[in-house]
């Protein structure tokens, strides 16, 4: 944890519960606590309501629109992405 930079690095089987019902695991997570951003620079696996995503890395960036005061986010998977989509679970 770096209090001056408002950042943290977590290592070793780091679990992430996402608000969309997915759970991800990675060996290393880098957090920017000030901006609310998360980077998994190494392999990551996420499982949830509609299937599974396996990728070499993951980035989650929080965006704030000053005009509308809306918060949104961008979740990007890269470096060899495998998507297992299970449409039978969609209601």
C-alpha positions in Angstrom: 0.0 0.0 0.0 1.4 3.4 -1.0 -0.6 6.1 0.9 1.1 9.0 -0.9 0.2 7.6 -4.4 -3.1 6.2 -3.1 -2.3 2.9 -4.7 -2.1 -0.8 -3.6 -0.7 -4.0 -5.1 -2.2 -7.3 -4.1 -0.4 -10.6 -4.8 -1.3 -14.3 -4.6 -4.8 -15.6 -5.5 -6.6 -12.3 -5.4 -10.4 -12.6 -5.7 -12.6 -9.8 -7.0 -16.4 -9.7 -6.7 -17.8 -7.5 -9.4 -21.2 -5.8 -9.2 -22.4 -7.6 -12.4 -22.3 -11.0 -10.7 -18.9 -12.0 -12.0 -16.1 -13.2 -9.7 -12.5 -12.9 -11.0 -9.2 -14.3 -9.8 -5.7 -13.3 -10.6 -2.2 -13.6 -9.1 -1.6 -9.9 -9.0 -3.9 -6.8 -8.8 -2.8 -3.2 -9.0 -5.3 -0.6 -7.6 -5.4 3.1 -8.0 -7.5 4.0 -5.0 -7.8 7.7 -6.0 -9.3 7.0 -9.4 -10.9 3.7 -8.7 -9.0 1.8 -11.4 -7.9 -1.8 -11.2 -5.3 -3.6 -13.4 -4.6 -7.4 -13.4 -1.4 -7.4 -15.5 -1.2 -11.2 -15.5 -3.6 -14.0 -16.3 -7.2 -13.5 -15.0 -10.2 -15.8 -15.0 -13.8 -14.4 -14.4 -16.9 -16.5 -14.0 -20.4 -15.3 -13.7 -24.1 -15.6 -14.7 -23.5 -15.9 -18.4 -20.3 -17.9 -18.7 -16.5 -17.4 -18.2 -13.8 -15.2 -19.5 -10.1 -16.2 -19.5 -7.5 -13.6 -20.5 -3.8 -12.7 -20.2 -4.7 -9.4 -18.5 -7.6 -7.2 -17.4 -8.1 -3.5 -16.9 -11.1 -1.8 -15.2 -11.3 2.0 -15.5 -13.8 4.2 -13.8 -15.1 7.2 -15.8 -16.8 10.2 -14.4 -18.8 12.5 -16.7 -18.7 16.0 -15.3 -21.6 17.2 -17.4 -24.1 14.5 -16.2 -22.4 13.5 -12.9 -22.7 9.9 -14.0 -20.1 7.2 -13.2 -19.5 4.5 -15.7 -16.7 2.0 -16.2 -14.8 0.2 -19.0 -13.7 -3.4 -18.4 -11.1 -4.6 -20.9 -9.7 -8.1 -21.3 -6.6 -8.6 -23.5 -3.6 -10.8 -24.3 -5.3 -13.9 -25.5 -9.0 -13.8 -24.6 -11.3 -16.9 -24.3 -15.0 -16.3 -23.9 -17.3 -19.1 -22.9 -20.8 -17.8 -23.3 -23.8 -19.8 -21.9 -26.9 -18.4 -23.5 -29.1 -21.0 -21.8 -28.6 -19.1 -18.6 -30.1 -15.9 -20.0 -33.6 -15.3 -18.8 
